[in-house]
C-alpha cells in the first residue's frame, strides 16, 4: 500500500516557490495555522481544495499521492 505524502509534498512545493505559510494560507483562503497543521501531518486539507492546492503550487493533484 502506498503512503500518502500530501503533507510532505505541500511543504516541499511551497518552499520551492519561496512562499511563507502565511502567504500560502492567504492564497488558499485558510489560516497559516491550517497550513502548519497540514505540513506537520496533524490533519489533511479537505479533498475539495486539492485542485486549488495543485494550481497554486504548479503541480498535479496526482503529485500529492505519488
PDB file of N, H, CA, C and O in Angstrom:
ATOM      1  N   UNK A   1       0.845  -1.176   0.000  1.00  0.00           N
ATOM      2  CA  UNK A   1       0.000   0.000   0.000  1.00  0.00           C
ATOM      3  C   UNK A   1       0.895   1.246   0.000  1.00  0.00           C
ATOM      4  O   UNK A   1       1.871   1.323   0.747  1.00  0.00           O
ATOM      5  N   UNK A   2       0.548   2.205  -0.842  1.00  0.00           N
ATOM      6  H   UNK A   2      -0.245   2.142  -1.448  1.00  0.00           H
ATOM      7  CA  UNK A   2       1.315   3.448  -0.922  1.00  0.00           C
ATOM      8  C   UNK A   2       0.984   4.358   0.251  1.00  0.00           C
ATOM      9  O   UNK A   2      -0.161   4.426   0.697  1.00  0.00           O
ATOM     10  N   UNK A   3       1.995   5.050   0.739  1.00  0.00           N
ATOM     11  H   UNK A   3       2.926   4.994   0.377  1.00  0.00           H
ATOM     12  CA  UNK A   3       1.812   6.025   1.801  1.00  0.00           C
ATOM     13  C   UNK A   3       1.422   7.356   1.176  1.00  0.00           C
ATOM     14  O   UNK A   3       2.021   7.791   0.192  1.00  0.00           O
ATOM     15  N   UNK A   4       0.429   7.989   1.744  1.00  0.00           N
ATOM     16  H   UNK A   4      -0.058   7.636   2.543  1.00  0.00           H
ATOM     17  CA  UNK A   4       0.005   9.299   1.274  1.00  0.00           C
ATOM     18  C   UNK A   4       0.993  10.332   1.807  1.00  0.00           C
ATOM     19  O   UNK A   4       1.247  10.396   3.010  1.00  0.00           O
ATOM     20  N   UNK A   5       1.543  11.130   0.914  1.00  0.00           N
ATOM     21  H   UNK A   5       1.337  11.078  -0.063  1.00  0.00           H
ATOM     22  CA  UNK A   5       2.598  12.071   1.298  1.00  0.00           C
ATOM     23  C   UNK A   5       2.178  13.529   1.057  1.00  0.00           C
ATOM     24  O   UNK A   5       3.015  14.384   0.763  1.00  0.00           O
ATOM     25  N   UNK A   6       0.903  13.794   1.182  1.00  0.00           N
ATOM     26  H   UNK A   6       0.224  13.100   1.420  1.00  0.00           H
ATOM     27  CA  UNK A   6       0.398  15.136   0.912  1.00  0.00           C
ATOM     28  C   UNK A   6       1.130  16.182   1.744  1.00  0.00           C
ATOM     29  O   UNK A   6       1.555  17.211   1.216  1.00  0.00           O
ATOM     30  N   UNK A   7       1.280  15.927   3.035  1.00  0.00           N
ATOM     31  H   UNK A   7       0.935  15.092   3.464  1.00  0.00           H
ATOM     32  CA  UNK A   7       1.904  16.909   3.935  1.00  0.00           C
ATOM     33  C   UNK A   7       3.318  17.264   3.495  1.00  0.00           C
ATOM     34  O   UNK A   7       3.688  18.437   3.432  1.00  0.00           O
ATOM     35  N   UNK A   8       4.086  16.249   3.196  1.00  0.00           N
ATOM     36  H   UNK A   8       3.785  15.297   3.247  1.00  0.00           H
ATOM     37  CA  UNK A   8       5.467  16.438   2.761  1.00  0.00           C
ATOM     38  C   UNK A   8       5.526  17.205   1.437  1.00  0.00           C
ATOM     39  O   UNK A   8       6.353  18.101   1.267  1.00  0.00           O
ATOM     40  N   UNK A   9       4.655  16.849   0.517  1.00  0.00           N
ATOM     41  H   UNK A   9       3.983  16.121   0.655  1.00  0.00           H
ATOM     42  CA  UNK A   9       4.641  17.495  -0.798  1.00  0.00           C
ATOM     43  C   UNK A   9       4.232  18.956  -0.700  1.00  0.00           C
ATOM     44  O   UNK A   9       4.824  19.816  -1.353  1.00  0.00           O
ATOM     45  N   UNK A  10       3.215  19.241   0.117  1.00  0.00           N
ATOM     46  H   UNK A  10       2.733  18.544   0.648  1.00  0.00           H
ATOM     47  CA  UNK A  10       2.785  20.632   0.275  1.00  0.00           C
ATOM     48  C   UNK A  10       3.959  21.475   0.763  1.00  0.00           C
ATOM     49  O   UNK A  10       4.242  22.537   0.210  1.00  0.00           O
ATOM     50  N   UNK A  11       4.640  20.995   1.803  1.00  0.00           N
ATOM     51  H   UNK A  11       4.411  20.131   2.252  1.00  0.00           H
ATOM     52  CA  UNK A  11       5.760  21.749   2.364  1.00  0.00           C
ATOM     53  C   UNK A  11       6.876  21.938   1.337  1.00  0.00           C
ATOM     54  O   UNK A  11       7.406  23.039   1.190  1.00  0.00           O
ATOM     55  N   UNK A  12       7.229  20.872   0.631  1.00  0.00           N
ATOM     56  H   UNK A  12       6.798  19.977   0.751  1.00  0.00           H
ATOM     57  CA  UNK A  12       8.320  20.960  -0.343  1.00  0.00           C
ATOM     58  C   UNK A  12       7.985  21.888  -1.502  1.00  0.00           C
ATOM     59  O   UNK A  12       8.808  22.721  -1.882  1.00  0.00           O
ATOM     60  N   UNK A  13       6.790  21.759  -2.070  1.00  0.00           N
ATOM     61  H   UNK A  13       6.121  21.082  -1.762  1.00  0.00           H
ATOM     62  CA  UNK A  13       6.393  22.623  -3.178  1.00  0.00           C
ATOM     63  C   UNK A  13       6.301  24.084  -2.726  1.00  0.00           C
ATOM     64  O   UNK A  13       6.712  24.991  -3.449  1.00  0.00           O
ATOM     65  N   UNK A  14       5.758  24.301  -1.523  1.00  0.00           N
ATOM     66  H   UNK A  14       5.424  23.564  -0.936  1.00  0.00           H
ATOM     67  CA  UNK A  14       5.636  25.666  -1.008  1.00  0.00           C
ATOM     68  C   UNK A  14       7.019  26.291  -0.838  1.00  0.00           C
ATOM     69  O   UNK A  14       7.239  27.442  -1.217  1.00  0.00           O
ATOM     70  N   UNK A  15       7.933  25.539  -0.275  1.00  0.00           N
ATOM     71  H   UNK A  15       7.755  24.604   0.033  1.00  0.00           H
ATOM     72  CA  UNK A  15       9.293  26.060  -0.077  1.00  0.00           C
ATOM     73  C   UNK A  15      10.009  26.309  -1.405  1.00  0.00           C
ATOM     74  O   UNK A  15      10.741  27.289  -1.544  1.00  0.00           O
ATOM     75  N   UNK A  16       9.797  25.422  -2.380  1.00  0.00           N
ATOM     76  H   UNK A  16       9.202  24.626  -2.267  1.00  0.00           H
ATOM     77  CA  UNK A  16      10.400  25.628  -3.698  1.00  0.00           C
ATOM     78  C   UNK A  16       9.950  26.947  -4.313  1.00  0.00           C
ATOM     79  O   UNK A  16      10.721  27.621  -4.996  1.00  0.00           O
ATOM     80  N   UNK A  17       8.694  27.307  -4.064  1.00  0.00           N
ATOM     81  H   UNK A  17       8.068  26.759  -3.509  1.00  0.00           H
ATOM     82  CA  UNK A  17       8.147  28.555  -4.608  1.00  0.00           C
ATOM     83  C   UNK A  17       8.475  29.753  -3.710  1.00  0.00           C
ATOM     84  O   UNK A  17       8.113  30.890  -4.015  1.00  0.00           O
ATOM     85  N   UNK A  18       9.162  29.479  -2.603  1.00  0.00           N
ATOM     86  H   UNK A  18       9.456  28.556  -2.355  1.00  0.00           H
ATOM     87  CA  UNK A  18       9.560  30.527  -1.649  1.00  0.00           C
ATOM     88  C   UNK A  18       8.361  31.323  -1.144  1.00  0.00           C
ATOM     89  O   UNK A  18       8.372  32.553  -1.110  1.00  0.00           O
ATOM     90  N   UNK A  19       7.328  30.582  -0.754  1.00  0.00           N
ATOM     91  H   UNK A  19       7.319  29.582  -0.782  1.00  0.00           H
ATOM     92  CA  UNK A  19       6.107  31.167  -0.211  1.00  0.00           C
ATOM     93  C   UNK A  19       6.052  30.814   1.273  1.00  0.00           C
ATOM     94  O   UNK A  19       6.244  29.655   1.643  1.00  0.00           O
ATOM     95  N   UNK A  20       5.794  31.801   2.118  1.00  0.00           N
ATOM     96  H   UNK A  20       5.638  32.742   1.818  1.00  0.00           H
ATOM     97  CA  UNK A  20       5.654  31.531   3.545  1.00  0.00           C
ATOM     98  C   UNK A  20       4.321  30.824   3.808  1.00  0.00           C
ATOM     99  O   UNK A  20       3.434  30.803   2.955  1.00  0.00           O
ATOM    100  N   UNK A  21       4.204  30.253   4.992  1.00  0.00           N
ATOM    101  H   UNK A  21       4.925  30.269   5.685  1.00  0.00           H
ATOM    102  CA  UNK A  21       2.931  29.634   5.356  1.00  0.00           C
ATOM    103  C   UNK A  21       1.821  30.668   5.387  1.00  0.00           C
ATOM    104  O   UNK A  21       0.687  30.376   5.009  1.00  0.00           O
ATOM    105  N   UNK A  22       2.139  31.866   5.830  1.00  0.00           N
ATOM    106  H   UNK A  22       3.061  32.104   6.137  1.00  0.00           H
ATOM    107  CA  UNK A  22       1.137  32.932   5.866  1.00  0.00           C
ATOM    108  C   UNK A  22       0.680  33.307   4.452  1.00  0.00           C
ATOM    109  O   UNK A  22      -0.518  33.430   4.195  1.00  0.00           O
ATOM    110  N   UNK A  23       1.634  33.487   3.545  1.00  0.00           N
ATOM    111  H   UNK A  23       2.607  33.387   3.754  1.00  0.00           H
ATOM    112  CA  UNK A  23       1.294  33.822   2.161  1.00  0.00           C
ATOM    113  C   UNK A  23       0.493  32.688   1.517  1.00  0.00           C
ATOM    114  O   UNK A  23      -0.482  32.929   0.806  1.00  0.00           O
ATOM    115  N   UNK A  24       0.913  31.470   1.772  1.00  0.00           N
ATOM    116  H   UNK A  24       1.706  31.274   2.350  1.00  0.00           H
ATOM    117  CA  UNK A  24       0.219  30.316   1.201  1.00  0.00           C
ATOM    118  C   UNK A  24      -1.206  30.226   1.742  1.00  0.00           C
ATOM    119  O   UNK A  24      -2.148  29.945   1.000  1.00  0.00           O
ATOM    120  N   UNK A  25      -1.349  30.468   3.035  1.00  0.00           N
ATOM    121  H   UNK A  25      -0.585  30.696   3.637  1.00  0.00           H
ATOM    122  CA  UNK A  25      -2.682  30.468   3.634  1.00  0.00           C
ATOM    123  C   UNK A  25      -3.589  31.491   2.985  1.00  0.00           C
ATOM    124  O   UNK A  25      -4.760  31.220   2.718  1.00  0.00           O
ATOM    125  N   UNK A  26      -3.037  32.681   2.730  1.00  0.00           N
ATOM    126  H   UNK A  26      -2.086  32.901   2.947  1.00  0.00           H
ATOM    127  CA  UNK A  26      -3.818  33.723   2.052  1.00  0.00           C
ATOM    128  C   UNK A  26      -4.257  33.276   0.667  1.00  0.00           C
ATOM    129  O   UNK A  26      -5.413  33.460   0.285  1.00  0.00           O
ATOM    130  N   UNK A  27      -3.335  32.690  -0.081  1.00  0.00           N
ATOM    131  H   UNK A  27      -2.396  32.541   0.229  1.00  0.00           H
ATOM    132  CA  UNK A  27      -3.661  32.213  -1.429  1.00  0.00           C
ATOM    133  C   UNK A  27      -4.732  31.128  -1.409  1.00  0.00           C
ATOM    134  O   UNK A  27      -5.549  31.027  -2.325  1.00  0.00           O
ATOM    135  N   UNK A  28      -4.716  30.313  -0.343  1.00  0.00           N
ATOM    136  H   UNK A  28      -4.052  30.396   0.401  1.00  0.00           H
ATOM    137  CA  UNK A  28      -5.650  29.190  -0.242  1.00  0.00           C
ATOM    138  C   UNK A  28      -6.932  29.542   0.506  1.00  0.00           C
ATOM    139  O   UNK A  28      -7.889  28.768   0.500  1.00  0.00           O
ATOM    140  N   UNK A  29      -6.953  30.707   1.149  1.00  0.00           N
ATOM    141  H   UNK A  29      -6.176  31.337   1.154  1.00  0.00           H
ATOM    142  CA  UNK A  29      -8.137  31.097   1.913  1.00  0.00           C
ATOM    143  C   UNK A  29      -8.241  30.371   3.241  1.00  0.00           C
ATOM    144  O   UNK A  29      -9.341  30.146   3.746  1.00  0.00           O
ATOM    145  N   UNK A  30      -7.092  30.000   3.810  1.00  0.00           N
ATOM    146  H   UNK A  30      -6.199  30.182   3.400  1.00  0.00           H
ATOM    147  CA  UNK A  30      -7.057  29.346   5.117  1.00  0.00           C
ATOM    148  C   UNK A  30      -6.038  30.070   5.989  1.00  0.00           C
ATOM    149  O   UNK A  30      -5.281  30.909   5.502  1.00  0.00           O
ATOM    150  N   UNK A  31      -6.024  29.747   7.259  1.00  0.00           N
ATOM    151  H   UNK A  31      -6.640  29.066   7.654  1.00  0.00           H
ATOM    152  CA  UNK A  31      -5.079  30.384   8.175  1.00  0.00           C
ATOM    153  C   UNK A  31      -3.689  29.768   8.045  1.00  0.00           C
ATOM    154  O   UNK A  31      -3.548  28.634   7.588  1.00  0.00           O
ATOM    155  N   UNK A  32      -2.671  30.513   8.444  1.00  0.00           N
ATOM    156  H   UNK A  32      -2.785  31.435   8.815  1.00  0.00           H
ATOM    157  CA  UNK A  32      -1.317  29.948   8.458  1.00  0.00           C
ATOM    158  C   UNK A  32      -1.244  28.730   9.391  1.00  0.00           C
ATOM    159  O   UNK A  32      -0.455  27.814   9.159  1.00  0.00           O
ATOM    160  N   UNK A  33      -2.070  28.727  10.445  1.00  0.00           N
ATOM    161  H   UNK A  33      -2.711  29.471  10.633  1.00  0.00           H
ATOM    162  CA  UNK A  33      -2.103  27.595  11.364  1.00  0.00           C
ATOM    163  C   UNK A  33      -2.601  26.334  10.655  1.00  0.00           C
ATOM    164  O   UNK A  33      -2.113  25.235  10.923  1.00  0.00           O
ATOM    165  N   UNK A  34      -3.567  26.491   9.756  1.00  0.00           N
ATOM    166  H   UNK A  34      -3.963  27.383   9.539  1.00  0.00           H
ATOM    167  CA  UNK A  34      -4.065  25.341   8.990  1.00  0.00           C
ATOM    168  C   UNK A  34      -2.952  24.781   8.102  1.00  0.00           C
ATOM    169  O   UNK A  34      -2.771  23.567   8.010  1.00  0.00           O
ATOM    170  N   UNK A  35      -2.215  25.673   7.456  1.00  0.00           N
ATOM    171  H   UNK A  35      -2.362  26.659   7.531  1.00  0.00           H
ATOM    172  CA  UNK A  35      -1.102  25.242   6.607  1.00  0.00           C
ATOM    173  C   UNK A  35      -0.075  24.502   7.448  1.00  0.00           C
ATOM    174  O   UNK A  35       0.432  23.459   7.034  1.00  0.00           O
ATOM    175  N   UNK A  36       0.233  25.025   8.610  1.00  0.00           N
ATOM    176  H   UNK A  36      -0.178  25.872   8.947  1.00  0.00           H
ATOM    177  CA  UNK A  36       1.186  24.392   9.514  1.00  0.00           C
ATOM    178  C   UNK A  36       0.721  22.997   9.910  1.00  0.00           C
ATOM    179  O   UNK A  36       1.522  22.063   9.938  1.00  0.00           O
ATOM    180  N   UNK A  37      -0.553  22.847  10.213  1.00  0.00           N
ATOM    181  H   UNK A  37      -1.204  23.606  10.191  1.00  0.00           H
ATOM    182  CA  UNK A  37      -1.095  21.534  10.584  1.00  0.00           C
ATOM    183  C   UNK A  37      -1.010  20.559   9.418  1.00  0.00           C
ATOM    184  O   UNK A  37      -0.714  19.382   9.620  1.00  0.00           O
ATOM    185  N   UNK A  38      -1.265  21.032   8.200  1.00  0.00           N
ATOM    186  H   UNK A  38      -1.506  21.988   8.036  1.00  0.00           H
ATOM    187  CA  UNK A  38      -1.135  20.169   7.029  1.00  0.00           C
ATOM    188  C   UNK A  38       0.295  19.660   6.918  1.00  0.00           C
ATOM    189  O   UNK A  38       0.532  18.477   6.674  1.00  0.00           O
ATOM    190  N   UNK A  39       1.243  20.575   7.103  1.00  0.00           N
ATOM    191  H   UNK A  39       1.051  21.535   7.302  1.00  0.00           H
ATOM    192  CA  UNK A  39       2.653  20.232   6.901  1.00  0.00           C
ATOM    193  C   UNK A  39       3.227  19.382   8.028  1.00  0.00           C
ATOM    194  O   UNK A  39       4.261  18.738   7.850  1.00  0.00           O
ATOM    195  N   UNK A  40       2.573  19.373   9.178  1.00  0.00           N
ATOM    196  H   UNK A  40       1.733  19.896   9.322  1.00  0.00           H
ATOM    197  CA  UNK A  40       3.050  18.579  10.313  1.00  0.00           C
ATOM    198  C   UNK A  40       2.263  17.278  10.479  1.00  0.00           C
ATOM    199  O   UNK A  40       2.349  16.640  11.528  1.00  0.00           O
ATOM    200  N   UNK A  41       1.506  16.881   9.472  1.00  0.00           N
ATOM    201  H   UNK A  41       1.436  17.399   8.619  1.00  0.00           H
ATOM    202  CA  UNK A  41       0.734  15.640   9.496  1.00  0.00           C
ATOM    203  C   UNK A  41      -0.341  15.618  10.584  1.00  0.00           C
ATOM    204  O   UNK A  41      -0.799  14.545  10.976  1.00  0.00           O
ATOM    205  N   UNK A  42      -0.749  16.800  11.077  1.00  0.00           N
ATOM    206  H   UNK A  42      -0.377  17.671  10.759  1.00  0.00           H
ATOM    207  CA  UNK A  42      -1.791  16.834  12.100  1.00  0.00           C
ATOM    208  C   UNK A  42      -3.177  16.697  11.490  1.00  0.00           C
ATOM    209  O   UNK A  42      -4.097  16.189  12.132  1.00  0.00           O
ATOM    210  N   UNK A  43      -3.323  17.144  10.270  1.00  0.00           N
ATOM    211  H   UNK A  43      -2.576  17.557   9.749  1.00  0.00           H
ATOM    212  CA  UNK A  43      -4.576  16.982   9.536  1.00  0.00           C
ATOM    213  C   UNK A  43      -4.273  17.152   8.055  1.00  0.00           C
ATOM    214  O   UNK A  43      -3.180  17.572   7.674  1.00  0.00           O
ATOM    215  N   UNK A  44      -5.245  16.823   7.235  1.00  0.00           N
ATOM    216  H   UNK A  44      -6.133  16.482   7.544  1.00  0.00           H
ATOM    217  CA  UNK A  44      -5.088  16.944   5.788  1.00  0.00           C
ATOM    218  C   UNK A  44      -6.026  18.015   5.260  1.00  0.00           C
ATOM    219  O   UNK A  44      -7.077  18.267   5.849  1.00  0.00           O
ATOM    220  N   UNK A  45      -5.655  18.643   4.157  1.00  0.00           N
ATOM    221  H   UNK A  45      -4.802  18.438   3.679  1.00  0.00           H
ATOM    222  CA  UNK A  45      -6.588  19.602   3.552  1.00  0.00           C
ATOM    223  C   UNK A  45      -7.833  18.865   3.055  1.00  0.00           C
ATOM    224  O   UNK A  45      -7.778  17.685   2.708  1.00  0.00           O
ATOM    225  N   UNK A  46      -8.928  19.569   3.030  1.00  0.00           N
ATOM    226  H   UNK A  46      -8.973  20.528   3.312  1.00  0.00           H
ATOM    227  CA  UNK A  46     -10.162  18.993   2.507  1.00  0.00           C
ATOM    228  C   UNK A  46      -9.942  18.596   1.057  1.00  0.00           C
ATOM    229  O   UNK A  46      -9.279  19.306   0.301  1.00  0.00           O
ATOM    230  N   UNK A  47     -10.496  17.471   0.683  1.00  0.00           N
ATOM    231  H   UNK A  47     -11.035  16.894   1.297  1.00  0.00           H
ATOM    232  CA  UNK A  47     -10.308  16.946  -0.681  1.00  0.00           C
ATOM    233  C   UNK A  47     -10.777  17.934  -1.749  1.00  0.00           C
ATOM    234  O   UNK A  47     -10.270  17.925  -2.871  1.00  0.00           O
ATOM    235  N   UNK A  48     -11.732  18.775  -1.405  1.00  0.00           N
ATOM    236  H   UNK A  48     -12.143  18.783  -0.493  1.00  0.00           H
ATOM    237  CA  UNK A  48     -12.261  19.721  -2.393  1.00  0.00           C
ATOM    238  C   UNK A  48     -11.273  20.833  -2.732  1.00  0.00           C
ATOM    239  O   UNK A  48     -11.438  21.505  -3.750  1.00  0.00           O
ATOM    240  N   UNK A  49     -10.244  21.046  -1.897  1.00  0.00           N
ATOM    241  H   UNK A  49     -10.110  20.501  -1.069  1.00  0.00           H
ATOM    242  CA  UNK A  49      -9.270  22.096  -2.187  1.00  0.00           C
ATOM    243  C   UNK A  49      -8.026  21.570  -2.903  1.00  0.00           C
ATOM    244  O   UNK A  49      -7.142  22.351  -3.253  1.00  0.00           O
ATOM    245  N   UNK A  50      -7.949  20.266  -3.121  1.00  0.00           N
ATOM    246  H   UNK A  50      -8.668  19.631  -2.837  1.00  0.00           H
ATOM    247  CA  UNK A  50      -6.773  19.706  -3.787  1.00  0.00           C
ATOM    248  C   UNK A  50      -6.507  20.324  -5.160  1.00  0.00           C
ATOM    249  O   UNK A  50      -5.351  20.613  -5.468  1.00  0.00           O
ATOM    250  N   UNK A  51      -7.527  20.541  -5.998  1.00  0.00           N
ATOM    251  H   UNK A  51      -8.466  20.307  -5.747  1.00  0.00           H
ATOM    252  CA  UNK A  51      -7.244  21.193  -7.284  1.00  0.00           C
ATOM    253  C   UNK A  51      -6.668  22.604  -7.119  1.00  0.00           C
ATOM    254  O   UNK A  51      -5.791  23.010  -7.883  1.00  0.00           O
ATOM    255  N   UNK A  52      -7.161  23.350  -6.122  1.00  0.00           N
ATOM    256  H   UNK A  52      -7.873  23.020  -5.502  1.00  0.00           H
ATOM    257  CA  UNK A  52      -6.626  24.693  -5.865  1.00  0.00           C
ATOM    258  C   UNK A  52      -5.193  24.614  -5.341  1.00  0.00           C
ATOM    259  O   UNK A  52      -4.341  25.418  -5.720  1.00  0.00           O
ATOM    260  N   UNK A  53      -4.936  23.645  -4.471  1.00  0.00           N
ATOM    261  H   UNK A  53      -5.627  22.992  -4.164  1.00  0.00           H
ATOM    262  CA  UNK A  53      -3.568  23.441  -3.976  1.00  0.00           C
ATOM    263  C   UNK A  53      -2.618  23.188  -5.142  1.00  0.00           C
ATOM    264  O   UNK A  53      -1.557  23.802  -5.246  1.00  0.00           O
ATOM    265  N   UNK A  54      -3.020  22.282  -6.004  1.00  0.00           N
ATOM    266  H   UNK A  54      -3.882  21.784  -5.920  1.00  0.00           H
ATOM    267  CA  UNK A  54      -2.182  21.944  -7.156  1.00  0.00           C
ATOM    268  C   UNK A  54      -1.965  23.165  -8.047  1.00  0.00           C
ATOM    269  O   UNK A  54      -0.865  23.378  -8.556  1.00  0.00           O
ATOM    270  N   UNK A  55      -3.008  23.957  -8.232  1.00  0.00           N
ATOM    271  H   UNK A  55      -3.901  23.784  -7.819  1.00  0.00           H
ATOM    272  CA  UNK A  55      -2.892  25.152  -9.065  1.00  0.00           C
ATOM    273  C   UNK A  55      -1.918  26.151  -8.454  1.00  0.00           C
ATOM    274  O   UNK A  55      -1.031  26.649  -9.147  1.00  0.00           O
ATOM    275  N   UNK A  56      -2.067  26.447  -7.187  1.00  0.00           N
ATOM    276  H   UNK A  56      -2.787  26.043  -6.624  1.00  0.00           H
ATOM    277  CA  UNK A  56      -1.188  27.411  -6.509  1.00  0.00           C
ATOM    278  C   UNK A  56       0.260  26.914  -6.487  1.00  0.00           C
ATOM    279  O   UNK A  56       1.193  27.707  -6.617  1.00  0.00           O
ATOM    280  N   UNK A  57       0.444  25.603  -6.322  1.00  0.00           N
ATOM    281  H   UNK A  57      -0.313  24.959  -6.217  1.00  0.00           H
ATOM    282  CA  UNK A  57       1.787  25.046  -6.223  1.00  0.00           C
ATOM    283  C   UNK A  57       2.361  24.613  -7.576  1.00  0.00           C
ATOM    284  O   UNK A  57       3.472  24.087  -7.639  1.00  0.00           O
ATOM    285  N   UNK A  58       1.615  24.832  -8.640  1.00  0.00           N
ATOM    286  H   UNK A  58       0.713  25.260  -8.589  1.00  0.00           H
ATOM    287  CA  UNK A  58       2.052  24.482 -10.004  1.00  0.00           C
ATOM    288  C   UNK A  58       2.424  23.012 -10.135  1.00  0.00           C
ATOM    289  O   UNK A  58       3.494  22.661 -10.632  1.00  0.00           O
ATOM    290  N   UNK A  59       1.513  22.168  -9.676  1.00  0.00           N
ATOM    291  H   UNK A  59       0.644  22.453  -9.272  1.00  0.00           H
ATOM    292  CA  UNK A  59       1.722  20.727  -9.804  1.00  0.00           C
ATOM    293  C   UNK A  59       0.378  20.074 -10.117  1.00  0.00           C
ATOM    294  O   UNK A  59      -0.629  20.756 -10.303  1.00  0.00           O
ATOM    295  N   UNK A  60       0.380  18.768 -10.171  1.00  0.00           N
ATOM    296  H   UNK A  60       1.198  18.214 -10.019  1.00  0.00           H
ATOM    297  CA  UNK A  60      -0.829  18.000 -10.425  1.00  0.00           C
ATOM    298  C   UNK A  60      -1.379  17.449  -9.115  1.00  0.00           C
ATOM    299  O   UNK A  60      -0.615  17.203  -8.182  1.00  0.00           O
ATOM    300  N   UNK A  61      -2.663  17.256  -9.035  1.00  0.00           N
ATOM    301  H   UNK A  61      -3.284  17.455  -9.793  1.00  0.00           H
ATOM    302  CA  UNK A  61      -3.262  16.629  -7.849  1.00  0.00           C
ATOM    303  C   UNK A  61      -2.614  15.261  -7.615  1.00  0.00           C
ATOM    304  O   UNK A  61      -2.392  14.863  -6.471  1.00  0.00           O
ATOM    305  N   UNK A  62      -2.317  14.559  -8.681  1.00  0.00           N
ATOM    306  H   UNK A  62      -2.497  14.883  -9.610  1.00  0.00           H
ATOM    307  CA  UNK A  62      -1.692  13.241  -8.552  1.00  0.00           C
ATOM    308  C   UNK A  62      -0.330  13.310  -7.870  1.00  0.00           C
ATOM    309  O   UNK A  62       0.090  12.341  -7.237  1.00  0.00           O
ATOM    310  N   UNK A  63       0.360  14.430  -7.987  1.00  0.00           N
ATOM    311  H   UNK A  63       0.018  15.217  -8.501  1.00  0.00           H
ATOM    312  CA  UNK A  63       1.679  14.587  -7.368  1.00  0.00           C
ATOM    313  C   UNK A  63       1.606  14.456  -5.845  1.00  0.00           C
ATOM    314  O   UNK A  63       2.602  14.095  -5.218  1.00  0.00           O
ATOM    315  N   UNK A  64       0.481  14.733  -5.252  1.00  0.00           N
ATOM    316  H   UNK A  64      -0.328  15.026  -5.761  1.00  0.00           H
ATOM    317  CA  UNK A  64       0.336  14.632  -3.791  1.00  0.00           C
ATOM    318  C   UNK A  64       0.276  13.187  -3.323  1.00  0.00           C
ATOM    319  O   UNK A  64       0.438  12.912  -2.133  1.00  0.00           O
ATOM    320  N   UNK A  65       0.047  12.266  -4.241  1.00  0.00           N
ATOM    321  H   UNK A  65      -0.084  12.489  -5.207  1.00  0.00           H
ATOM    322  CA  UNK A  65      -0.167  10.865  -3.854  1.00  0.00           C
ATOM    323  C   UNK A  65       0.900   9.919  -4.359  1.00  0.00           C
ATOM    324  O   UNK A  65       0.770   8.709  -4.174  1.00  0.00           O
ATOM    325  N   UNK A  66       1.935  10.413  -4.980  1.00  0.00           N
ATOM    326  H   UNK A  66       2.040  11.396  -5.130  1.00  0.00           H
ATOM    327  CA  UNK A  66       2.980   9.535  -5.539  1.00  0.00           C
ATOM    328  C   UNK A  66       4.050   9.262  -4.525  1.00  0.00           C
ATOM    329  O   UNK A  66       5.008   8.545  -4.815  1.00  0.00           O
TER     330      UNK A  66
END
